[in-house]
Amino acid sequence: MIKSLLFLSLLIHTTFAQNRLWQTLDGNEPMVIARGGMSGIFPESSQFAYEFAMQSPVEKLTLWCDLQLTKDGVGFCQSDLRLDNSTSIATVFPNDEKTYNVNGQEVRGWFGVDFLADKLRKEITCKSPTRFHPLVNIARTKLIFRFLKANEVEPTTRKTYGELLKDLANIKTFASGILVPKEYIWPVDANGYLEKPTTLASDAHKLGLLVYATGFANDLPASYNYSYDPTNEYLQFIDNSQFSVDGLLTDFPTTAANAIVCFANNQNAAPAKGKALVITHNGASGDYPGCTDLAYEKAVTDGADVIDCSVQMSKDGVAFCSGSADLSGNTNAKTRFMSRASTIPEIQQNNGVFSFELTWIEIQNLKPQILSPNQEVGLQRNPANKNAGKLMTLADFLQLAKTKAVHGVLINLENAAYLATKGLSITEAVSGALSNATLDKQQIFIQSDDTSVLSNFKNDPSYTRVLLIKEKVSAATKQAAEEIKKYADAVSIPRSSLVVAPKSYILSYTSVVKDMHAANISVFVSVLKNEFLSLAFDYYADPIAELATLTSEGVDGLVTEFPHTATAYMRSTCSDFTNNSTYVIPPVEANSLISVAPQEAQPPAEAPAPALEAADVVDPPLPSVVAADAASTTDPAAKAPALAKSGAHQTSAAHVGLSLVTIVLLRMFAR
């Protein structure tokens, strides 16, 4: 059984953590164990991986080394006996592939035991940190028994690891603790949802055994309960009412460390005044179908400051909330009303089923569906509730906001000019609903991509008007900002107008926030998502890192589909950049990751996005609303006005997995 024992070498590191009570065996904070360093970004056990891992705020950072031996008995760090899985050895030594019997199985590959250490050192990268040499402090060494999958056989006892797990008392006779796959503690069912926790952690602690959990990585799909926020997963193991594991073995030690220092035991804290507002995008649309009652209720529970309603109009004039006038994406409208599908270039280029072609009764009977932007690569959102909830009228939405006493509501209006040709006035519908709702205690934001729409609400000083700028810009001229100020108090801009990240590498930050603030215009940034494919590589597949970066740039509002993640960050003391006495999650420094990549990985030079000019701001006046009978007999496409300039373009960026970064960087380190 000794073959499964591990040695843990503790490296004391600077801490900003407060003295808190933990449910670990010794009552101290859980340990973060960096598997091969920062192996989620850099090649495992490389020098860069270990150096980056050391940038951790936890008291005890442990560097993990899976020990392998060379032909001449020199130890090196690598998780697999076969070096071809994580190095370029197959290319360097193409004729040295071997087959060995390993624990009863024939395994083929390139093995460290076939090469002299000096040969490996010169040709491939297998480097452990100098702190491991020449010997670890044996007085501080702990023996940890590592469990593999429950159905795998431990070679010396010929028992499965599942069988060995039933006799922890025997494990205690030769080990200080156990390292187990995370599913041993929090099982996940076949549908991807958490089951009840096992008693393993508590049982082991009763025997005096330390418990370490493994299998954590930000860019690997986990339980849907975590909403693609890796911090949520770490907290599940260290901050619950029943137990805490003693350590977390992870490919992304920075995220685990931040979970311990910044988020654990902090659920009831209130965000400091003056921090950026957390604004929803179609409610908590990362967890439930957007703009449904469940999405809004979840957003309120999550602590969102402002809940939003993108107003659409039914054929019979009912204003309701939906992320798009085209209902074929967020409902089953295309299945139910295929015969009514049409193409309306004034709104979008694709064919769709539009709300203003259906009555409210028809819309009510549609089944909402959650939008999963990365579904094609298997990243679904909450499939158990993919059709849950019901769409809400604007009046019902406002009543919910009033009843739940949220801080504010944001009402988004688009396509007003086209709707006028259909005999529908979206501005009058919104004005009437707000008047009837009497939201005395809520801040009301009116957002539109059309300055003429915002002009309709200029006579009510209690409204905060927001200009939605969909185009990617790199700056705003003084004249443009002054022109915006005539119509709006704030702007909502895409992330790409703040962060320059071609091919998902952050190269620089724009001056848009500074330019707008100079004109006393607030800046909201949208739309934030948790899925790692939506994040720049520099964020290490961690949405918290993006939040820290955006708030450090001075944004006034964060428009997100996962308000729980944003509010948790805002409650954390680690989000207060004005408090020098506590640890603050650092923003990403531009060029930090691309600077260590080889030349072939560098994104090609791109021309900067244009600056926003004054001529780009103002839209033509809204047309008069066509009488209902005229609208029904007139071809609206022939009379529809041109799209407003500020809504004419939509940008998107293609992302690839973080594994591509590792592959490219590996080529560099393997040389």
C-alpha positions as CSV (number, residue, x, y, z in Angstrom):
1,M,0.0,0.0,0.0
2,I,3.0,2.2,0.4
3,K,3.0,2.9,-3.4
4,S,-0.1,5.1,-2.9
5,L,1.5,7.3,-0.2
6,L,2.3,10.9,-0.9
7,F,4.6,13.4,0.7
8,L,3.4,16.9,1.3
9,S,5.9,19.7,1.7
10,L,4.5,22.8,3.3
11,L,5.7,26.2,2.0
12,I,4.8,29.0,4.3
13,H,3.5,32.0,2.3
14,T,2.2,35.5,3.1
15,T,-1.4,35.7,4.3
16,F,-4.0,38.3,4.6
17,A,-6.6,35.9,6.0
18,Q,-8.3,36.8,9.2
19,N,-8.3,34.5,12.2
20,R,-11.5,32.5,11.7
21,L,-12.9,29.3,12.9
22,W,-12.8,26.4,10.4
23,Q,-14.3,23.0,10.5
24,T,-11.0,21.4,9.5
25,L,-9.3,18.9,11.7
26,D,-6.9,21.4,13.3
27,G,-9.3,24.4,13.1
28,N,-7.0,26.2,10.8
29,E,-7.8,27.4,7.3
30,P,-7.8,24.8,4.5
31,M,-4.6,24.2,2.6
32,V,-4.3,25.1,-1.1
33,I,-2.3,22.5,-3.0
34,A,-1.1,23.5,-6.4
35,R,-1.0,20.5,-8.7
36,G,2.2,20.9,-10.7
37,G,2.0,24.7,-10.0
38,M,-0.5,26.7,-12.0
39,S,-1.0,23.8,-14.3
40,G,-4.4,25.1,-15.5
41,I,-2.5,27.7,-17.5
42,F,1.1,26.5,-17.9
43,P,2.6,23.1,-18.6
44,E,2.4,21.0,-15.5
45,S,5.4,21.2,-13.2
46,S,7.2,23.7,-15.3
47,Q,9.1,26.6,-13.8
48,F,6.5,29.1,-14.9
49,A,3.7,27.0,-13.4
50,Y,5.4,26.9,-10.0
51,E,6.3,30.6,-10.0
52,F,2.8,31.7,-10.9
53,A,1.4,29.4,-8.2
54,M,3.4,31.2,-5.6
55,Q,1.4,34.3,-6.1
56,S,-1.1,33.2,-3.6
57,P,-2.8,35.0,-0.6
58,V,-3.2,31.8,1.6
59,E,-1.0,31.2,4.7
60,K,0.1,27.7,3.6
61,L,0.6,27.1,0.0
62,T,1.6,23.6,-0.9
63,L,3.3,22.8,-4.2
64,W,2.4,19.4,-5.5
65,C,5.0,17.1,-7.2
66,D,4.0,13.8,-8.6
67,L,7.4,12.1,-8.3
68,Q,8.8,10.2,-11.2
69,L,12.3,8.7,-11.6
70,T,14.8,8.8,-14.4
71,K,17.0,5.9,-15.5
72,D,19.8,7.1,-13.2
73,G,17.4,7.5,-10.2
74,V,16.9,11.3,-10.3
75,G,13.5,12.5,-9.3
76,F,11.4,14.9,-11.2
77,C,7.8,16.1,-11.2
78,Q,5.2,14.8,-13.6
79,S,1.8,13.4,-13.0
80,D,2.0,10.5,-15.5
81,L,4.6,7.8,-16.0
82,R,4.2,8.5,-19.7
83,L,6.0,11.7,-20.6
84,D,4.4,12.0,-24.1
85,N,1.1,13.2,-22.5
86,S,2.6,16.4,-21.2
87,T,5.9,17.0,-23.0
88,S,7.4,17.0,-26.5
89,I,9.4,13.9,-25.9
90,A,7.6,11.9,-28.6
91,T,8.8,14.5,-31.1
92,V,12.4,14.7,-29.7
93,F,12.9,10.9,-29.4
94,P,10.4,9.4,-31.9
95,N,12.0,5.9,-31.7
96,D,12.1,5.4,-28.0
97,E,8.5,4.4,-27.4
98,K,8.2,1.4,-25.0
99,T,5.6,-0.9,-23.5
100,Y,5.5,-1.8,-19.8
101,N,3.2,-3.8,-17.6
102,V,2.0,-1.3,-15.0
103,N,-0.2,-2.7,-12.2
104,G,-1.4,-5.5,-14.5
105,Q,-2.1,-3.4,-17.6
106,E,0.0,-3.0,-20.7
107,V,0.9,0.7,-21.0
108,R,2.7,2.1,-24.1
109,G,4.5,5.4,-24.3
110,W,7.7,7.3,-23.4
111,F,8.8,6.6,-19.8
112,G,11.2,8.6,-17.6
113,V,12.9,5.5,-16.5
114,D,14.3,5.0,-20.0
115,F,16.2,8.3,-20.1
116,L,19.1,9.7,-18.2
117,A,18.2,12.9,-16.2
118,D,20.7,15.0,-18.1
119,K,19.2,14.0,-21.4
120,L,15.7,14.9,-20.2
121,R,16.9,18.2,-18.7
122,K,18.4,19.3,-22.0
123,E,15.6,18.2,-24.3
124,I,12.3,18.6,-22.4
125,T,11.0,20.6,-19.6
126,C,10.5,18.7,-16.4
127,K,11.6,21.1,-13.7
128,S,10.8,21.2,-10.0
129,P,11.2,24.3,-7.9
130,T,14.6,24.8,-6.2
131,R,12.9,24.8,-2.8
132,F,12.5,21.1,-3.1
133,H,16.3,20.5,-3.1
134,P,18.2,18.8,-1.7
135,L,15.8,17.4,0.9
136,V,12.4,18.4,2.4
137,N,12.3,18.9,6.1
138,I,11.5,15.4,7.2
139,A,10.2,16.6,10.6
140,R,7.3,18.3,8.8
141,T,6.6,15.5,6.4
142,K,3.1,14.0,6.4
143,L,2.1,10.7,4.8
144,I,-1.1,10.9,2.8
145,F,-2.8,7.9,1.3
146,R,-4.2,8.7,-2.1
147,F,-7.4,7.1,-3.2
148,L,-8.1,6.6,-6.9
149,K,-11.5,5.9,-8.4
150,A,-13.6,3.6,-6.2
151,N,-13.6,0.7,-8.7
152,E,-9.9,0.8,-9.3
153,V,-7.7,-1.8,-7.6
154,E,-4.9,-0.9,-5.2
155,P,-2.0,-3.1,-6.4
156,T,-0.5,-4.2,-3.1
157,T,-3.7,-5.2,-1.3
158,R,-5.6,-6.3,-4.5
159,K,-8.7,-4.5,-3.0
160,T,-10.6,-1.7,-4.7
161,Y,-10.2,1.8,-3.3
162,G,-13.9,1.7,-2.5
163,E,-13.3,-1.3,-0.2
164,L,-10.3,0.4,1.4
165,L,-12.5,3.4,2.1
166,K,-14.6,1.3,4.5
167,D,-11.6,0.7,6.8
168,L,-10.3,4.2,7.6
169,A,-9.1,3.0,10.9
170,N,-6.5,0.8,9.1
171,I,-5.4,3.8,7.0
172,K,-4.8,5.7,10.2
173,T,-2.2,3.2,11.3
174,F,0.3,4.3,8.6
175,A,-1.0,7.7,7.2
176,S,-1.8,11.1,8.5
177,G,-4.5,11.8,6.0
178,I,-6.2,10.8,2.8
179,L,-6.5,12.4,-0.6
180,V,-9.7,11.5,-2.4
181,P,-11.5,12.5,-5.6
182,K,-14.0,15.3,-4.8
183,E,-16.9,13.0,-5.7
184,Y,-16.1,10.9,-2.7
185,I,-17.3,13.8,-0.6
186,W,-19.9,15.5,-2.8
187,P,-21.3,13.0,-5.3
188,V,-22.7,14.2,-8.5
189,D,-25.7,12.4,-10.1
190,A,-25.9,11.3,-13.7
191,N,-27.7,14.5,-14.6
192,G,-24.9,16.7,-13.3
193,Y,-26.4,17.8,-10.0
194,L,-25.1,17.5,-6.5
195,E,-26.4,14.7,-4.3
196,K,-26.3,14.8,-0.5
197,P,-22.7,14.8,0.9
198,T,-21.2,11.6,2.2
199,T,-20.0,11.4,5.8
200,L,-16.4,10.7,4.7
201,A,-14.9,14.0,5.9
202,S,-16.6,13.8,9.3
203,D,-15.7,10.1,9.7
204,A,-12.1,10.7,8.9
205,H,-11.8,13.6,11.2
206,K,-13.2,11.5,14.1
207,L,-10.3,9.2,13.5
208,G,-7.8,12.1,13.4
209,L,-7.2,11.8,9.6
210,L,-6.7,14.8,7.5
211,V,-8.9,15.0,4.4
212,Y,-7.8,16.5,1.1
213,A,-10.0,16.6,-2.0
214,T,-8.7,16.5,-5.6
215,G,-10.1,17.0,-9.1
216,F,-10.6,20.8,-9.1
217,A,-10.0,22.8,-12.3
218,N,-11.7,26.0,-13.4
219,D,-12.1,24.9,-17.0
220,L,-13.6,21.5,-16.4
221,P,-17.4,21.2,-16.4
222,A,-18.6,20.6,-12.8
223,S,-22.0,20.3,-11.2
224,Y,-24.7,22.6,-12.6
225,N,-25.3,23.7,-9.0
226,Y,-22.1,25.9,-9.2
227,S,-23.4,28.0,-12.2
228,Y,-19.9,27.8,-13.8
229,D,-18.4,29.7,-10.9
230,P,-15.4,27.7,-9.6
231,T,-15.4,29.7,-6.4
232,N,-18.8,28.2,-5.6
233,E,-17.4,24.7,-5.9
234,Y,-14.5,25.4,-3.5
235,L,-16.9,26.9,-1.0
236,Q,-19.0,23.8,-1.1
237,F,-16.1,21.9,0.3
238,I,-14.8,24.4,2.9
239,D,-17.8,26.5,4.0
240,N,-20.8,24.5,4.8
241,S,-22.6,23.8,8.1
242,Q,-21.3,20.2,8.3
243,F,-17.6,20.0,7.6
244,S,-14.6,21.4,5.8
245,V,-11.9,19.5,4.0
246,D,-8.3,20.2,5.1
247,G,-7.0,20.9,1.7
248,L,-7.8,21.4,-2.0
249,L,-5.7,20.0,-4.8
250,T,-6.2,22.2,-7.8
251,D,-4.9,23.2,-11.2
252,F,-5.9,26.8,-10.4
253,P,-4.5,27.6,-6.9
254,T,-5.2,31.3,-7.1
255,T,-9.0,30.8,-7.4
256,A,-8.9,28.3,-4.5
257,A,-6.9,30.7,-2.4
258,N,-9.3,33.6,-3.1
259,A,-12.2,31.4,-2.1
260,I,-10.6,30.8,1.3
261,V,-9.4,34.3,2.0
262,C,-12.1,36.4,0.4
263,F,-15.4,34.5,0.2
264,A,-15.6,31.8,3.0
265,N,-17.7,32.8,6.0
266,N,-18.7,36.0,4.2
267,Q,-22.2,35.3,2.9
268,N,-24.1,37.8,5.0
269,A,-21.7,40.7,4.5
270,A,-23.2,43.8,2.9
271,P,-21.4,45.5,-0.1
272,A,-19.7,48.8,0.7
273,K,-21.4,52.0,-0.4
274,G,-20.1,53.4,-3.7
275,K,-19.2,50.1,-5.3
276,A,-20.4,49.3,-8.8
277,L,-24.0,48.3,-9.2
278,V,-24.9,44.7,-10.0
279,I,-27.4,44.9,-12.9
280,T,-29.0,41.8,-14.3
281,H,-29.2,40.8,-17.9
282,N,-32.7,39.3,-18.4
283,G,-32.7,38.4,-14.7
284,A,-30.5,35.6,-13.5
285,S,-30.6,34.2,-17.0
286,G,-27.5,32.0,-16.4
287,D,-29.6,29.9,-14.1
288,Y,-33.2,30.1,-15.5
289,P,-34.8,31.1,-18.8
290,G,-34.3,34.8,-19.2
291,C,-37.0,37.3,-18.2
292,T,-39.1,34.7,-16.5
293,D,-40.5,35.0,-13.0
294,L,-37.9,32.5,-11.7
295,A,-35.0,34.4,-13.3
296,Y,-36.1,37.6,-11.6
297,E,-36.8,35.9,-8.2
298,K,-33.4,34.3,-8.3
299,A,-31.8,37.6,-9.1
300,V,-33.4,39.2,-6.1
301,T,-32.4,36.3,-3.9
302,D,-28.8,36.7,-5.2
303,G,-28.8,40.3,-4.1
304,A,-28.8,42.1,-7.4
305,D,-29.0,45.9,-7.1
306,V,-31.0,46.4,-10.3
307,I,-33.2,44.0,-12.2
308,D,-33.9,44.6,-15.8
309,C,-36.7,44.2,-18.3
310,S,-36.1,44.4,-22.1
311,V,-39.6,45.5,-23.2
312,Q,-41.2,43.8,-26.2
313,M,-44.7,44.4,-27.5
314,S,-47.3,41.9,-28.4
315,K,-49.6,42.3,-31.5
316,D,-52.4,43.5,-29.2
317,G,-50.3,46.0,-27.4
318,V,-49.2,44.2,-24.2
319,A,-45.8,45.2,-23.0
320,F,-43.8,42.3,-21.6
321,C,-40.2,41.3,-20.8
322,S,-38.1,39.3,-23.2
323,G,-34.4,39.5,-24.2
324,S,-35.3,39.8,-27.9
325,A,-38.3,40.7,-30.1
326,D,-37.5,37.4,-31.9
327,L,-39.0,34.8,-29.6
328,S,-37.6,31.8,-31.5
329,G,-34.4,31.8,-29.4
330,N,-35.7,32.0,-25.9
331,T,-39.0,30.2,-26.3
332,N,-40.5,27.4,-28.4
333,A,-42.1,29.9,-30.8
334,K,-40.4,28.5,-33.9
335,T,-42.0,25.1,-33.2
336,R,-45.4,26.5,-32.4
337,F,-45.6,29.3,-35.0
338,M,-43.3,28.3,-37.9
339,S,-45.8,29.6,-40.4
340,R,-45.4,33.1,-38.9
341,A,-41.7,33.2,-39.1
342,S,-40.3,36.1,-41.2
343,T,-37.2,38.2,-41.9
344,I,-37.2,41.8,-40.8
345,P,-33.8,43.4,-41.8
346,E,-34.6,46.5,-39.7
347,I,-34.4,44.3,-36.6
348,Q,-32.1,41.4,-37.5
349,Q,-30.8,39.5,-40.5
350,N,-32.0,36.1,-39.4
351,N,-35.4,34.7,-39.8
352,G,-37.5,34.8,-36.6
353,V,-40.9,34.7,-34.9
354,F,-41.5,38.2,-33.7
355,S,-43.5,39.2,-30.6
356,F,-45.5,41.9,-32.5
357,E,-46.9,39.2,-34.8
358,L,-48.4,37.2,-31.8
359,T,-51.1,38.1,-29.3
360,W,-50.3,38.1,-25.6
361,I,-52.4,35.0,-25.1
362,E,-50.4,33.2,-27.7
363,I,-47.1,34.4,-26.1
364,Q,-48.3,33.3,-22.7
365,N,-48.7,29.8,-23.9
366,L,-45.2,29.6,-25.2
367,K,-42.6,27.6,-23.3
368,P,-39.6,29.6,-22.2
369,Q,-36.1,28.1,-22.8
370,I,-32.8,28.9,-21.3
371,L,-30.1,30.3,-23.7
372,S,-26.8,28.4,-23.4
373,P,-24.2,30.4,-25.4
374,N,-21.7,27.5,-25.4
375,Q,-24.1,24.6,-25.7
376,E,-22.5,23.4,-29.0
377,V,-19.4,22.4,-26.9
378,G,-21.4,20.8,-24.1
379,L,-21.6,23.7,-21.7
380,Q,-25.3,23.7,-20.9
381,R,-27.0,26.0,-18.4
382,N,-29.1,24.3,-15.7
383,P,-30.8,21.7,-18.0
384,A,-33.2,20.6,-15.3
385,N,-34.8,24.0,-15.5
386,K,-34.3,24.8,-19.1
387,N,-38.0,25.4,-19.7
388,A,-39.0,26.6,-16.2
389,G,-40.8,29.8,-15.3
390,K,-43.2,32.0,-17.2
391,L,-42.8,35.3,-19.1
392,M,-43.9,38.4,-17.3
393,T,-45.8,41.5,-18.4
394,L,-44.0,44.8,-17.7
395,A,-46.7,45.6,-15.1
396,D,-46.0,42.3,-13.3
397,F,-42.3,42.9,-13.4
398,L,-42.7,46.3,-11.8
399,Q,-44.9,44.9,-9.2
400,L,-42.4,42.2,-8.3
401,A,-39.7,44.9,-8.0
402,K,-41.9,46.9,-5.7
403,T,-42.9,43.9,-3.6
404,K,-39.3,42.6,-3.3
405,A,-38.0,46.1,-2.5
406,V,-35.1,45.9,-4.9
407,H,-32.8,48.9,-5.2
408,G,-33.7,49.7,-8.8
409,V,-35.1,48.6,-12.1
410,L,-33.7,49.0,-15.6
411,I,-36.2,49.2,-18.5
412,N,-34.6,48.6,-21.9
413,L,-36.4,49.9,-25.0
414,E,-35.4,49.0,-28.6
415,N,-37.0,48.9,-32.1
416,A,-39.3,51.9,-31.2
417,A,-39.1,53.3,-34.7
418,Y,-40.1,50.0,-36.3
419,L,-42.9,49.3,-33.8
420,A,-44.4,52.6,-34.7
421,T,-45.0,51.3,-38.2
422,K,-47.0,48.4,-36.6
423,G,-49.2,50.8,-34.7
424,L,-47.4,50.2,-31.4
425,S,-45.8,52.9,-29.1
426,I,-43.3,51.2,-26.8
427,T,-42.5,54.6,-25.2
428,E,-46.1,55.2,-24.2
429,A,-46.5,51.6,-23.0
430,V,-43.5,52.0,-20.7
431,S,-44.5,55.5,-19.5
432,G,-48.0,54.2,-18.6
433,A,-46.7,51.2,-16.8
434,L,-44.3,53.2,-14.7
435,S,-46.9,55.7,-13.8
436,N,-49.3,53.0,-12.6
437,A,-46.6,51.2,-10.7
438,T,-45.6,54.1,-8.4
439,L,-42.1,52.9,-7.6
440,D,-41.4,55.5,-5.0
441,K,-38.4,53.7,-3.4
442,Q,-36.7,52.2,-6.5
443,Q,-34.2,53.9,-8.7
444,I,-35.5,53.8,-12.3
445,F,-33.1,53.4,-15.3
446,I,-34.4,54.0,-18.8
447,Q,-32.1,52.4,-21.4
448,S,-32.2,52.6,-25.1
449,D,-29.9,52.5,-28.1
450,D,-31.9,55.4,-29.6
451,T,-31.4,59.0,-28.3
452,S,-34.9,59.9,-29.5
453,V,-36.4,57.3,-27.2
454,L,-34.4,58.7,-24.3
455,S,-35.6,62.2,-25.2
456,N,-39.2,61.0,-24.5
457,F,-38.2,60.5,-20.8
458,K,-36.2,63.7,-20.3
459,N,-39.0,65.5,-18.4
460,D,-38.9,63.2,-15.4
461,P,-35.7,64.0,-13.5
462,S,-36.2,60.9,-11.3
463,Y,-35.3,58.7,-14.2
464,T,-31.6,57.8,-14.9
465,R,-31.3,57.6,-18.7
466,V,-28.8,55.1,-20.1
467,L,-27.6,55.1,-23.7
468,L,-26.9,51.6,-25.0
469,I,-23.8,51.6,-27.2
470,K,-23.5,48.3,-29.0
471,E,-20.6,49.1,-31.2
472,K,-17.0,48.4,-30.2
473,V,-15.2,51.7,-29.6
474,S,-11.7,52.4,-28.2
475,A,-12.4,56.0,-26.9
476,A,-15.0,58.7,-26.8
477,T,-14.1,62.2,-28.0
478,K,-14.9,65.1,-25.8
479,Q,-17.6,66.2,-28.3
480,A,-19.2,62.7,-28.3
481,A,-19.3,62.6,-24.5
482,E,-20.9,66.1,-24.4
483,E,-23.5,65.0,-27.0
484,I,-24.3,61.9,-25.0
485,K,-24.8,64.0,-21.8
486,K,-27.6,65.9,-23.5
487,Y,-29.6,62.6,-23.6
488,A,-28.2,60.3,-21.0
489,D,-26.7,60.1,-17.5
490,A,-24.9,56.8,-18.2
491,V,-23.8,54.5,-21.0
492,S,-23.8,50.8,-21.3
493,I,-20.9,49.5,-23.3
494,P,-19.7,46.0,-24.3
495,R,-16.7,44.5,-22.6
496,S,-14.7,44.8,-25.8
497,S,-15.0,48.6,-25.6
498,L,-13.1,48.4,-22.3
499,V,-10.7,45.5,-22.6
500,V,-8.7,45.0,-25.8
501,A,-8.3,41.2,-26.1
502,P,-7.8,39.9,-29.6
503,K,-7.8,36.1,-29.6
504,S,-8.7,36.3,-25.9
505,Y,-5.3,37.7,-24.8
506,I,-5.6,41.0,-22.9
507,L,-3.3,43.5,-24.6
508,S,-4.5,46.8,-23.2
509,Y,-7.4,48.8,-21.7
510,T,-9.2,51.6,-23.5
511,S,-9.9,55.2,-22.3
512,V,-13.7,54.9,-22.6
513,V,-14.4,54.9,-18.8
514,K,-12.1,57.9,-18.3
515,D,-13.6,59.7,-21.3
516,M,-17.1,59.2,-20.0
517,H,-16.3,60.1,-16.4
518,A,-14.8,63.3,-17.6
519,A,-18.2,64.3,-18.8
520,N,-19.9,63.0,-15.6
521,I,-21.4,60.0,-17.4
522,S,-21.5,56.7,-15.6
523,V,-20.4,53.5,-17.3
524,F,-22.0,50.1,-17.2
525,V,-20.2,47.2,-18.8
526,S,-22.0,44.2,-20.4
527,V,-22.7,41.4,-20.7
528,L,-20.8,39.3,-18.2
529,K,-21.0,35.5,-18.2
530,N,-19.4,32.8,-16.0
531,E,-18.6,30.2,-18.6
532,F,-14.8,30.0,-19.0
533,L,-15.1,30.2,-22.8
534,S,-16.5,33.7,-22.5
535,L,-13.4,34.9,-20.5
536,A,-10.1,36.1,-21.7
537,F,-7.3,33.6,-21.0
538,D,-5.7,36.1,-18.6
539,Y,-8.6,35.6,-16.2
540,Y,-7.5,32.0,-15.6
541,A,-11.1,30.8,-16.3
542,D,-12.3,32.6,-13.2
543,P,-15.2,35.1,-13.6
544,I,-14.1,36.7,-10.3
545,A,-10.8,37.8,-11.9
546,E,-12.8,39.6,-14.6
547,L,-15.0,41.4,-12.0
548,A,-11.9,42.5,-10.2
549,T,-10.3,43.8,-13.4
550,L,-13.4,45.7,-14.6
551,T,-14.1,47.3,-11.2
552,S,-10.5,48.4,-11.0
553,E,-11.0,50.2,-14.2
554,G,-13.7,52.3,-12.5
555,V,-17.0,51.0,-14.1
556,D,-20.1,52.0,-12.3
557,G,-22.3,49.0,-13.1
558,L,-21.8,45.3,-14.0
559,V,-24.4,43.9,-16.3
560,T,-24.4,40.1,-15.7
561,E,-26.3,36.9,-16.3
562,F,-25.0,35.5,-13.1
563,P,-25.7,38.1,-10.4
564,H,-24.8,35.7,-7.5
565,T,-21.2,35.7,-8.6
566,A,-21.1,39.5,-8.9
567,T,-22.8,40.2,-5.6
568,A,-20.5,37.7,-3.8
569,Y,-17.5,39.6,-5.1
570,M,-19.0,43.0,-4.1
571,R,-19.6,41.8,-0.6
572,S,-16.1,40.6,-0.2
573,T,-13.5,42.8,1.5
574,C,-11.2,41.7,-1.3
575,S,-13.1,43.9,-3.7
576,D,-12.3,47.2,-1.9
577,F,-9.4,48.9,-3.7
578,T,-9.4,51.7,-1.2
579,N,-8.7,49.5,1.8
580,N,-4.9,49.1,2.1
581,S,-5.1,46.9,5.2
582,T,-6.7,43.9,3.5
583,Y,-5.8,41.7,0.6
584,V,-7.5,42.8,-2.6
585,I,-8.0,40.4,-5.6
586,P,-5.6,42.0,-8.1
587,P,-6.8,43.1,-11.5
588,V,-5.2,41.5,-14.6
589,E,-2.2,43.4,-15.9
590,A,-2.4,43.9,-19.6
591,N,0.1,41.7,-21.6
592,S,0.8,39.6,-18.5
593,L,0.1,36.3,-20.2
594,I,0.9,37.0,-23.9
595,S,4.3,38.2,-22.8
596,V,5.4,34.7,-22.0
597,A,3.9,33.1,-25.1
598,P,6.0,32.2,-28.1
599,Q,5.8,34.5,-31.2
600,E,3.6,32.1,-33.1
601,A,0.9,32.4,-30.4
602,Q,0.8,36.2,-30.5
603,P,-2.4,37.5,-32.0
604,P,-1.8,39.4,-35.3
605,A,-1.7,43.2,-35.0
606,E,-5.2,44.7,-35.3
607,A,-6.2,48.2,-36.1
608,P,-7.8,49.8,-32.9
609,A,-11.5,50.2,-32.8
610,P,-12.7,53.7,-33.8
611,A,-13.3,56.4,-31.3
612,L,-16.9,57.4,-30.7
613,E,-17.6,60.6,-32.4
614,A,-20.4,63.1,-31.9
615,A,-22.0,62.2,-35.2
616,D,-22.4,58.6,-34.0
617,V,-24.6,59.6,-31.1
618,V,-27.8,61.3,-32.3
619,D,-30.6,59.3,-33.9
620,P,-33.4,60.7,-36.1
621,P,-36.7,61.6,-34.5
622,L,-39.2,58.8,-33.9
623,P,-41.9,58.5,-36.6
624,S,-45.5,59.0,-35.6
625,V,-47.3,55.8,-34.6
626,V,-49.3,54.5,-37.5
627,A,-53.0,54.0,-36.8
628,A,-53.8,50.3,-36.0
629,D,-56.0,49.8,-39.2
630,A,-53.3,51.4,-41.4
631,A,-50.6,49.3,-39.9
632,S,-52.5,46.1,-40.6
633,T,-52.9,47.0,-44.3
634,T,-49.6,48.6,-45.0
635,D,-46.3,46.9,-45.8
636,P,-44.2,48.1,-42.9
637,A,-41.0,47.1,-44.5
638,A,-41.4,49.6,-47.2
639,K,-41.9,52.5,-44.7
640,A,-39.6,51.4,-41.9
641,P,-37.0,54.0,-41.1
642,A,-33.3,53.2,-41.0
643,L,-31.9,51.6,-37.9
644,A,-30.5,54.0,-35.3
645,K,-26.8,54.4,-35.7
646,S,-26.0,53.3,-32.1
647,G,-27.8,50.0,-32.7
648,A,-26.5,49.2,-36.1
649,H,-23.7,46.9,-35.3
650,Q,-23.1,44.0,-33.0
651,T,-19.7,42.6,-32.3
652,S,-18.8,39.1,-31.1
653,A,-15.5,37.3,-30.3
654,A,-14.8,33.7,-30.9
655,H,-13.2,31.9,-28.0
656,V,-11.3,28.7,-27.7
657,G,-10.6,26.6,-24.6
658,L,-7.7,27.3,-22.2
659,S,-6.2,24.1,-23.3
660,L,-5.0,25.8,-26.4
661,V,-2.9,28.2,-24.3
662,T,-1.3,25.2,-22.6
663,I,-0.6,23.5,-25.9
664,V,1.1,26.6,-27.3
665,L,3.0,27.5,-24.2
666,L,4.1,23.8,-23.9
667,R,5.9,24.1,-27.3
668,M,7.8,27.1,-25.9
669,F,8.8,25.4,-22.6
670,A,9.7,22.1,-24.3
671,R,12.4,23.7,-26.5
